[in-house]
């Protein structure tokens, strides 16, 4: 899902975070997070919720269903 990858990358860069930091905070491996950001893999629903909580945005925003974070 390209929009998810783009939004994860943008949110991480806006906050000056590393992929390792986000992966640790969300409780997933670095390689999994890297693949989500590169649109090589799609996360399961609990991981999407965890990433939305971490970035303080809605899951709908991460999934491209709304433009409102």
N, C-alpha and C positions, 0 to 999 in steps of 0.2 A: 504494500500500500504506500505509494509514493508520497502522499500528503503526510502520512504519519512520520515517515523518515525525514521529510523536510522540516516539519514542526519540531521534532525532537532535536534536530541539529540546531535550528534557530533558537529554541529555548535554552539549550545548553550554552551556545555562544553568547547570548544576551547576558547570561549570568556568569560568564567567564569560568565555566566548570570543565573539568576533563571528563572523558568518557568513563574513566576508571572511577571517578568520584560518583557519578550518577549511578553506575552499575552497583557500586557498594551500597549507596543509599537506598536503592530500590530492592536490593537483595538478589541480584542476578549476576551472572558471570560477565566479565568484560567482553568476551567474544560474542555473547548473545546480544548485549547492548550495541556493540559495534555493528553487528549484522542488521539490527533494527534500523539504525541510522543510515545504513547503506542500502536499505530496501532489499536485503538479501533473504530476510526472514520476517515473519509476522508474529508478534507476541500473542500469548493467550490473554483472555479477558482479565484475569487477576493481575497480570503484569501491566496491562494498559491502565488499570485503576491505580496501581502503585505509582506508575510514572506520572499520571495526572495529579495524584496527591502530592508527589514530590515537587512538581513544577507549579503547583497551585493553579491548575487549569482544569477545565472539564474534559471528560473523556470525549464528548462530542467535538470539542475543539481539536484534540489530538487526532481524531478520526476524520476531520474535515467536514463535519456536519454543520458547523457553525463557525463564524469568524470571531465570535466573542470568546475570549479565553476564559 
